[in-house]
Amino acid sequence: MKKKSTVRTAIAAAVIAPAIALGTGTATAVPALSVAATGTGEVTVTVPAGESWTCFGFDSGFNFKTGAFATGVGKLSGFAKGSNVTVFCFGGTAPFFFNGSVTVK
């Protein structure tokens, strides 16, 4: 069990550290997550003006989706309908990291 934890920590450090080192300035806001009212299996990621974020999402069925989003609206699609989706986003400016959770319909 300790080995798994060590590997996860190393992977997280490898992903987060470069974003922190390369980031300049301060983000005006973090992305907003939302879902459609109808059954689409999608999570909508709304990125604030002048920013870009890379997001990874997974649902309770271990469906994994990723996307890189510039200003505006992006979508992570293909999740199991009715599942809880956790989304992690990394940006190039502080706060560098955002996570949230929504239930897709």
Secondary structure, DSSP 8 states (H G I E B T S, - for coil): -HHHHHHHHHHHHHHHHHHHHH--SB-S---EEE--SSS---EEEEE-TT--EEEEEEETT--EEEEEE-SEEEEE----TT-EEEEEEEESSBT-EEEEEEE--
